[in-house]
Amino acid sequence: MITQADKQEIPVKSETQHLTVLPDEKVSVSKSILLGIQHVLAMDVYVVPFLVAMLIGLQSDQSSALIQSTFIAAGLATIVQTYFCMKLPIAQGPSYVPLGAIVSIYAASGGGQLGWNSVLGASLIGAVLVIILGFTGIFNKIVKSFIPPIVGGTIIFIVGLSLLPVAIRDNIYGAADASMNQNVLLALISGAVLIVFVILGSLIPRKGSIFRIMSVMIALVVGCIVADFMGVLDFSAVSKAKWFSMPQIPFADFGFSFNFSAIITMIIIYLVLLAETTGTWFAVSNVIDKPLTEKNINRGVIGEGISCLIASVLGSTPVTGYSTNAGIISITGIASRRVFLAVGGWFVLFGCSGKLAALISSIPTAVIGGVFTIVCGIIAINGIQVMKNEKIGEKEMYVIAIPMILTLALVLIPKDFLYSLPTFVQYLLGSPLLAASLAAIVLNKLLPRAK
C-alpha cells in the first residue's frame, strides 16, 4: 500500500542508470557474498579506528579491540539501515567527522578509561537525539524546504569533489607502504584494471556482465599481485593474528560517563553527520534511480541514530553512510539489498576474526587509492546528472561554484591555521562537506532569482 508519505518525494531527478539488478531484486547467496566482499574491500573502515588509537595513544590490545568493535558496529549498522530503516542499498562505516571531537573530549575528561567513557557516553546521548529527530520528522522537513534539485545535485557533486584530494594525496602520494614511484604505479595499475574490466562488461552485455560486476575486486587482486612483485605486500600481521577473538563487552571492558560539555560537543558533531550523510543518500538514490521520499529520509535518520547507538554500546565511534558504495553500485550495476546484507555479515565476521581484519588492512593503500579515486569521480558525475535538467542561471552558477571553491579551500586548509580557530569554528570548517552544503543552502535561499 502506498502511503501519503511515499507520494511526497524529494524532487531529485535523474535518468535511468541501467542497473543490472535493482534494490529489491533477489541475488543468489554465493553472488551476494562475492559482491559484498567487493564493497567491503573498497571501504577504508579500518582507517578511522587506527587514527583514533594513534591520536589518543591507545595500547596495542586496546587498538585491536577498537578495530574489532568498529567492524561489528559497521556490520550491524549496515543491516539495520538497509533492511529495517531506510531500506536502500547503503553501507555504514565509521565517520572521519568526529575525530577532532573525540580527541578533545578524551583529553578534557582526563584521558585513560575515564576519557574514553566520556566519549562513549556523549555518543550515546547524541544518538538518542538523532533517533528523536527521525521519529518527529523534523529533519525531513528541513530537507524538503532547503534542498531542491540544484542544491541536492551540488551536495552530491561536492561529496565526490571533497573525497578526491584525500584519495589522491593520502591514499596515493602519501601512502607509507612504498616509495612515491611505486605508489603511483600501483594506483595506475589498479585503476586501469578497473576501467578495462568495466569496458569489457559494456562491450559484451550478457556474458561479459561478470567482468563489470567483479571489476572492483579484480582491480584490488591485481594490484596486490603487482605489489607482491614489487616486494611491498606485507602479510606478516595476518599470520600473527588469531582466527577468532571476542570483541569488547559493555560494563566489563568499558563503561559510560556523562559530561555536559562533552554531550553538547557530540550533539553538534551528530548534526554535522546528518548533513554529511544526506549527500550520501542523494548519491545512492540518484544511482539507483529512486527518488527519496519523506518515509525514506525519516527512516534514514532513525537508522542513523540506531546505528550510532549500536556503535557506542559496542565501544566504537559514530558511524554514517559511505558515499563510495554509490560509485561501486554505478560501476557494477548491482544494487540489490541482499548484497548489502552480505556486506553487514562480512563486517561482523571480520570483527570477530583478527586474521581476516588483518588481511584487509594489509592491502597496500595505493592499490585502494587507485580504485577509490575513480569511485570519487563517478560520485561527482552523479551530482552533475541530478542538476542537468535544471536551468542554470546566474543564481544557480553561484550556488554551484561557491560550495565547489569552499570544498577545495577547506580540504587544502593548513591544519595549524584550523587548530588556531575557536572550537566551534573548527567543527564547522573541519568538515568541508558540511560547510559547503550549508553554503549551497544559504546561497539558494538568499540569492534572488533572475526575472
N, C-alpha and C positions, 0 to 999 in steps of 0.2 A: 504494500500500500504506500502511495506517495503522499507524504505529509506536506503541509504548507511550508514548513521549513526547507523541505527538499526542493521546492519550487523557487525559493528565493536564492538565486545563485549570485555569487560574486562575478561581476562582469569581466572575466578574463577570457579573451578569445584566442584560439589558435587553430591551425589547420591540423588535419589528421596526421598522426605521427607514424602511420603504417606499422603498428606494433604487430609482432608475430603472435604474442599471447597477451590477452587483455587481463586486467587485475583480478577479475572473478573467475577466470578460466582455470581449469584444473591442469596441473602438471604432474607427471609421474614422480614417485618418491625419489628414484635414482637421479632423475634430471634436476629435481629441486635441490637435492644435496650438492650436486656438482655446481649448479648455478649459484647456490647460496654461498659456497666457499669462495666463489669468484668475487662476490660483493664484499665478503669478509677480508679477503686479501687486498682489496683496493682501499679499504678504510684503515686509517692510521690510529686505530683505537688505543693501541699500546703506548702511543707517544705521550698523551696527557698524563697518565699516572707516572710515567718516567719523569716528566717535567716537575710534577708536584713533589715527588720523592726527592728530586735533586734540589728544588727550591727551598724546601723546609728541612732538608737534611735527615731524611729517614734512614734507618739502618737497612741492610740488605734483606733481612727477613720481613721487615715492615713493608719494604718496597714490593716484594713478591706478593705479600698479602693484598696490598692495594691494587696491584695489577690483576690479580685473580678476581677480586671484588668488582673491579671495573668491567671486566669481560662478562661476568654473570649479570651485573646490573644492565649492561648494554643488551644482552640477550633477552632478558625478561621484559625490558622496556620496549624492545622491537616487537615482541609478540603482543604485548598489551596494546601498543599503538596500532599495529597492523590488523589485528584480529578482533579487538574488543572496543577500541575507542574510535580513532579516525577511519579505520578500515580502508586505508590506502597503502600502497607499497612503499613504506618508509622505514628506513633502518635508523635506530637510535645509537648514539655513542657519546662519550664524554666530551663536553664542550671546552674550548680554549678560553672562553669569555671569563669564567670565574677565577682564573689562575691568580690574578692580582689580588682579588678579594680574599682568596684562600690564604695567601701568604700574609696579608695584613691582619686578618682575623687570628690566624695561628700565632703571629708574633705578639699582637696586642693582648692575647689571652695567656701569655706566659710560655708559649711553646710546649713541647712534650705532649703527653697524653691529654692534659687539660686543654691545650691549644687545639688539638685535633677534635676533641669532644665539642668544643665551641663551634668549630666549622660544621660538624655534622648536625648539631642542634639547630644552628641558624638555617642550614639547608632544609631540615625537616619542617620548620615553621614556614619558610618560604614556599615549599612545595604544597603545603596545605592551602596557602593563599591562592596559588595558581589554580588548584582544583576548584576553589570557590568562584574564581573569575570565569572558569569554564561553565560551571553549573548555572550561574546567573546570566550568562550570555553577554556580559559587559564587553569583553574583549572582542567578540564577534561584531557588536555594534560599532565599535571603534574602527574595525577593519572595513566594514561596508561604507562607512562615512568618509574615511580618509584614504582608501587605497583603490582608486579606479584603475582601469587597464593601463593608463600611461604610467602611473606610479607603480603598479604591480609589475609591469614589464621592466621598469627601471630597477626595481629591487632585485628581480631575478638576474638582470644583467650585471649588477654590481656584486652579486653573490659570486659569480664566476670571476669577475674582474678582481675582487679582493683576494681570492684564493690563488690567482695566477702568480703574483710575485712571490708568495710563500712557497708555492710548488717549485718555482724555478730557483729562487735564491736559497731556500733552506734545504729542499729535497734534492737538488742537483748540485748547484755551485757550492753550497755549504755542507754537503754530506761528508761525514768524517770517515766513512768506510774505506775510501780510496783516494787517489790523487785527483786533482781537478780534471785532467785529461781523461782519466778512467771513468769518472762520474759522468762527464758529458757524453762519452761514448756509450756507456750503459744506458743512459736516458734515451739517446737517439735510437739505439737498437730496439729497446723495449717499445718505444713509441712507434717506430717504423713497423715492427711486427704487428702491433695492434692495428694500424692502418691497413696493412697488407691483407690481414685476415678479414677485416670488415669489408674491404673491396671484393675479396673472393666470395664472401657471403652475398654481396649485392649482384655480382656477375652470374652466380649460379643460384638463382632464387630458391629452388626447392632443396635439392641435395646439398647445396652449399650453405644452407642456413646454420649448420653446426659450426662453421667457421666463424660466423658473426656472433653466435651465442657464446662460444668459448674464447673469443678473441682476447678478453682481458686476462684470463687465466693463462692462455698460451703465451701472451706477451711477458707475463711475470716469470713463467717457467723458463722461457728462452733467455730472459735477462739474467736469471740465476745461473743458468748453464754458462753463459758468457762470463759472468762474474767469477765462476769457479775456474775457468781457463785463465783468467787474469790473476787468480790467487787471492781474491778479496772476499770470497764467500767463506764465512766462518760459522760452522755448525757446532763448535765446541760447547756452547751453552745448552744446546739441545741434548747432547749426550750426558751432561751433568744433571739435567733437570729430572724430577720424578714424574712418572706417568700420572699418578693421581695424588692430590693433596687437598685437604679441606680448606674452604675459604674462611674468612673471619666470621665470628659469631657475635651478635649484639649482646652487650652487658657481660660478656665473658672476655672478649678481646678489646672491646671499647664501649664507651657509654655516650650520653648526650648531656651537654651543658648549654644552658640558655642564657645568652648575654644580649642585652637590649641593643647595644650599638652594633653587635655582630649580626643580629637579626635584621635590623634596618639596612645594613650594608648588603646582605644577601637578598633581601626583597628587591632592591634596586637591580641587582645582578639578574634576578629572575625576570624582571621586566625587560631587561636587555635580551635575555634568552628568547622570550616570546617574540620580540621584534625580529630577532635574527631567524628564528625557526619559521616565521611567516614566509620569508623568502624561499625557504626550502619547500614549504607546502605549495607555493605558487609554482615553483620549478617542477615539482613532481606532477602537479595537476596539469600543467601545460604539456609535459612529455607524454602523459597517458591520455591526453585529450579529454579530460573530465573536469569541468569547472568546479571550483569549491563551492559548497553550499553552506548555509548557516549551520546546519547539523554537523557537517564535516569539521568546521572550524571550532565549534563549541566542544565537540568530542575530542578534537585535536588538542585543545588547551587542557581539557581534563586529563587526556592521556599524557601530556607533557608533565602535568603535576604529579600524576601517579608514578610516572617513570622516575622523576626526581625523588619522590618519596621512597621508592624501592631502592634507589641508589644510596640515599642517606642511611637507610636501615641496614644496608649491606656494608656500610663504612666506606662508600665511594663518593665521588664528586658528581655534581649535576650533569645530566645527560640531555641531549637535544637531537633533533633530526639532522641527518647528514646530507648535504647537497650533492656529494659525489655520486650517490646512488642514482640520482636522477640522470646524470650523464651516462652511467653504465646501462640503465634501462634504455636510454636512447640509442646506445651503441648496439646492444644485444637484441633489442626489440621484445624482450621478455619482461612483462610487468606483473606476472602472477603473484598474488599474495602468499601462495604456498611456498614460493622461493624465499620470501622474507620470513616465513615461519622457520624455514631451514636455516636462514641467517641467524635468527634468535637461538636456535638449537646449537649451531656451531659455536656461538659466543659462550653459551653456558658450558659446553663441552670443554672449550679452551680454558674457561675459568676454573674448571675442576682438574685440569691437566697442565701442570707446569711445563711438560715436554712439548705439547702441542702449541702452547702460547709462545714458548721459546723459538719454535720453528718459524712462526710468522714474523717474530721480531728479528729473525736472522736474515730476512730478505733485505738485500742492500737498499739503502734509502734512495739512491739514484735510480734504481730499477722502478721503484714505486713512483718516483717523481716523473719519469718518462710517461707513465700511464696517467698519472694524476693531472699532469699539465693539459693533456688532450681532453680529459673529462671536464676540467675547469672551463676550457674554451667552448665546449659544447653547451655547458650550462649558460654561459653568457649569450650564445646564439639563441637559445630558447627564449631569453628575455626579449631579444630583438623581434622574434616571431610574434610574441604577445603584442608588441607595440606596432607592428607593421600595418595593421588595419586602422590605426588611429591617425587622424590628421595632425601632422607635426607642424604647428605654427611657431611663432616666436616664443610664446609662453612655454610650449612643450619642449622646445630646444633647451631652455634654461632648466626646466625640470629634470631633463636627462643629463645635461652637461655638467651642472654644478655638483650633483652627487658623484658623478664619474671622477671629476677632479678631486673632490674631497676624499673619495675612497683611496685613490693613489697617494694623495698627500699624507693620509693617516697611516697607510701601510708602510710608507717610507719615512715616517717621522722619527727623529733620533730619540732613543729611549731615555737618554739623560734629560732631554728637554721635557719629555712627557712626565717623568717622575718628579720634576720640579714644580708641576702644577698642583692645584688643590685636589684632594682625593676624589671628589665628585666629578671634577673635570677629567681626571684620569680615567674614571669608569666610562664616561661618555666618549672620549676620544680614543680610549683603548680598544674600542670595537669599531673599526671602520664601517662595517655594515650597518650598525645602529646609527651612527652619526649621519651617514649618507642617506639612510632610509628616512630619518627624521627630516633631513634637508629636502628630500623629494616631496614628502608630505606637506611640509610648511610652504614650500615654493608653489606647489599646486593650489594651495588654499589662498595664498596671498597675492600671487601674480594675477593681474587682470587678463581676461581672455580678449583677444583682438576682436573688434567689432566688424 
